[in-house]
Amino acid sequence: MCAHVMVAEDDEKQARLARVYLESEGHHVVVVRDGRDALEYIRRSRPDLVVLDVMMPRVDGLDVVRVLRSSDGELTALPVLMLTARSTEDDLLLGLDLGADDYLTKPYSPRELVARVRALLRRTAGRHDPGSTPVLSVGAVTVDPVRHLVTVEGRPVECTAGEFRLLAALAEQPERVFSRRQLLHELHGIDRFVSSRTVDAHVMNLRRKIETSAGRPSRLVTVYGVGYKLTAGPDRG
């Protein structure tokens, strides 16, 4: 699947390496050097996916994600892959909390970057596929894989690609308890760098969007010592 990918990376060597490997996959790649240029390019050219380094001059990657997810329209669901140092876990969790879909920790393999981009594009492409899974309903929560749409009590809810994948996996088997490891597999496959806190960050974001009270969840609930499940909650008949 060829796509229009923007890479925001101020390290020239890293940017060149990412570009070479992504272009070898057939993607059209544009590189920018800081967050301000990234936002300007995204608004002007609407890439299919963006790769953001966390540490950039002028506007950093976290602020770029914050602006995108607070925007109106399609930019709220633009797939975002973040690049971060392993020592900055707080930045990673904040990025996921703000709405990033996936991340890679530096140093990373360029082949792994290509694989992550491919997987993220494949997951988000399902929203345009009329042969995708039918609409899933659990109480007042509905998940439509064809239109990449989540509604709660008929109200549309904007979700990032990562949040959508996690919610769809839970909605396919309501009341089933998924461990964090199982949900990580739904999000990223087997990855030695991914932490279970990635799942927790997505769950926290989803609760803000689908629960009446995020602090007292009744739909996306925790089963202590095991994991999470999606229930009809207060919408049970």
Secondary structure, 3 states (H helix, E strand, C coil): CCCEEEEECCCHHHHHHHHHHHHHCCCEEEEECCHHHHHHHHHHHCCCEEEEECCCCCCCHHHHHHHHHCCCHHHHHCCEEEEEECCCHHHHHHHHHHCCCEEEEECCCHHHHHHHHHHHHHHHHHHHCCCCCCCEEECCEEEECCCCEEEECCEEECCCHHHHHHHHHHHHCCCCCEEHHHHHHHHHCCCCCCCCHHHHHHHHHHHHHHCCCCCCCCCEEEECCCEEEECCHHHCC
